[in-house]
Structure formats: C-alpha cells, structure tokens
Amino acid sequence: MIQLDVSIMGQPYKLACKEGEEGALREAVAYLDGKMSAIRDAGKLKGNDRIAVMLSLIHISEPTRLGMI
C-alpha cells in the first residue's frame, strides 16, 4: 500500500491506495476539493461536514434524476 498526504478544503488527510493507483486517487481528491470549495465559496453552507453531505446528495440525486438508479 502507498500512503498519500492530501488536502481537502485545507484539511490534511493521509490516505492509502494500491501501488499504481496514486494518480487516480489524487485526481479524485482534486475533484472533491474543487466541488466542495465551490459549494463553500457560494456562501450558502458553513462547515466541511455540511458541505460534504450536500455534495453527496447532489451526486446521488443526479443519476436518480436521470433515471439511472
């Protein structure tokens, strides 16, 4: 396992992944950080936990809305 130090909305995290998956994990972290930062910057929510829940709901509702679930 590979250990990666990453940051999401300024909060440090230590994540683990299999060798060769570092790039995909870093891309996922960058995507998550960007989406969460956009919600925060819109000024409608405060707190990382609330932002994470909102982002989760947005991503879960999208396939449902499109009839994929």
N, C-alpha and C positions, 0 to 999 in steps of 0.2 A: 504494500500500500504506500501511496505517496501522500505526504502531508502538505497542504497548501494553506498559506495565510492570505486571507482575502478580507475585503472591507465592503460592507453593505450599509449605505447611508452613514458612513463614518464609524460604524461599529465593527470592530475586528472579530473575525471568526477563523477558527482553524478547522479545515475540512480535510477529509481523506477521500482518495479515489484510487482506482487501479492504475497501474503504470500505463501510459498511453492515453489516458482519459483526461489529462490535465487541461488540455486546450478546450475541450467541450465543457468542462466544469467552469473554467474561467469565463467562457462565453456566456454560460447560464448565469453566473454571478453578475457579469456586466449588464445583462439584460434585466435581471431582477433589480439591480441597483438603479438602473435608468428608469424603470417603470415606477418603483417606489419613490424615487426622487421627484418624478413628475407629479405624482399624487400629492406629495408633501408640498411642492412648490406651488401647486394650485391653491394652497392655503385652506382647503376645506377640512382637513383632518390633522390632528396633532397626535403624536405618539407612534413609534415604529410598529407596535403591535396592532393598532387600529389600521394603519396603512397596509400592513401585511394581510390582514383579514379582508380589507376592501379589494386589494389586488387579487387575492384568491377567489373572491366572489365574482369579480369581473371575468377572470379566466375560466371559471367553472360555468358561468352563465353563457358565455359565447357559444360553445358547442351545443348547449341546450337550446339556445335561441335559434341556431341554425338547423335544428332537428338532427343533430349528430349523436345525441345521447337519448 
